[in-house]
């Protein structure tokens, strides 16, 4: 109704979130999947040749079945993004805002200080997502709770040269998936996927009203994509985002680990919010209860429409999924909240 914004001043604004239904129907596939490797907060996954690479903190590990992860390389600060160039050069984004291609530091515009995702297009152009102009990648919760929308999208042509800004005013771009000359971007704080024209920077919404905060995208074998959602939306967090004074007091007086905000893992401290009543009863954590953390991977078809999803529910442990990688009908999944990399055989069916 046209009067709704005015009436909301008197009656309050309804807090609603999309239901987990249809292609998002909850299951326990992530908790049922075998752990391929144990690794502290694995973040980025990348397939290069016969190896699976995973980042954890400031180290890059090589992971193989039946053996412990082996350190391939370490960096001055945490790894926040990975990509492999068409010529095989490893491209690494760091927490410090630096970009390394083939071990060499690349000069970046001063505005780029929060590299959250990297992806090469078929023609060799490099796309870069700058999550925020105000916060580092590890400060993502602060960016959300201050309603940040200072993220930007950048591109460097295959011939090299400087990065040019394609678009701004993006609420924490966290994933990239090049499609021809365009690119799909997961916009976390607005819970949607957007398509940007590589030439003009014009944008169009591809998938909106997601039930969580989307993270990285990766290609699937048949031309579709995999989308990770690193945390769920819930009504309490949505309500706090509307309460400006409460939110400001919380940010200034409460340690970040105990904010009423999304998390990569939860139920690790009695000081955390959302623990009693409808969450846990007689020591049992309800799988359908609202949660600050969750595990969710979504399969998108070639039209970027959801087909099915893999879940670790509120009472599960494989939460905080930020990256996946598909190779030879196997899907590797990095669970930052579960401290492990999972492996799912897609050829076995049942999806």
C-alpha positions, 0 to 999 in steps of 0.5 A: 500500500502507498500509505505503508511507510507512513503507517509504519511510524505508528504500528511498527514495521513487520519483520519477515524473512523468506522461508526455507522451502522449495529448493531450499527445503532443509535437510542434513546432507552437510552433516551426513557428508564425510569430512575430507580433511580437518582444517581450522576455519577453511575459507577459499577452495581452488582446484588446480590440476589434480590438487585441491587447495584450501586457505586457512588463515595466512596459509595455503594448504594442499589437500588429498584424500587419506593424508593430512593437509600440507602447507603449500605457501604462507603469506604476510596476512590472511588469505581472503580470495583465490583464483587461477589465471588461464595461464596457471598463475595463482592469484591471491587476495590478502586481508591487508588489501594486497593482491598477488599474481604468480607471487608478484604484488600488483598495484591497486587503486587506493579504494581497494582495501577489502578483497573478498573474491577474485575470478577470471573470465574466459577471455582472461580478464580478472574480476575483483570484488571489494567488499567494503571501503570502510572495513577489512574482510574480517570485519564483515559483521561490523560492515553489516551492523553499520549497514555498509554499502560501500562495496565495489566491483573492479576489472582488469583486462586480459592484456594487463594494465590498471583495474577500472571500477565497474560499479559501486554502492554494493552492499558487501559483494562476496562472490563472483561468477563471470558469464561471457562479458558480464559477471554475477555478484553475490550481494550479501547484505541485500540477500541477492545475486546481481548481474553486471554488464562488463562494459557499462556497469549496469546492473539487474537482479537475478535472484532476490530474497535469499534466506541467508547471506550469500558468499562465494560462487563457483562454476558447476560442470554443466554451466550452472553454478554453486552458491554458498550462504555463510549464515542465515537470516533471522527475525531478531537480527533483522529487528536489530538492524532496524533499531538504530540506537540499540545497534549503536550501543551494542557495537560500542559496548559489547564484544563482537563475538556476542553481538546479535549478528550472523556468525560462522559458528554458534553455541560455543559460549554461554554469553552468546545470544539466542540460546534459551526458550525456543532454541534449546529445550531440556538440553536439546537444540531444536533443528528448526530453531532460529540460529545465528549460524547455519550451513547452506549450499545451493545448486543453480542451473544455467539460468541461475535458478535454485535447483536443490540445496545442502544443509547443516541445520541449527543443531548441526556443526558444519556451519559457515560455508563460504566456498565450494569447488566441483571436480570430477563429480565430487563437490568439496565444501569448506566449513569455517564453522565446522573446521573441516572440508567436506566431500560429496559424490554428486554422481551418487544421485539423490539430489 
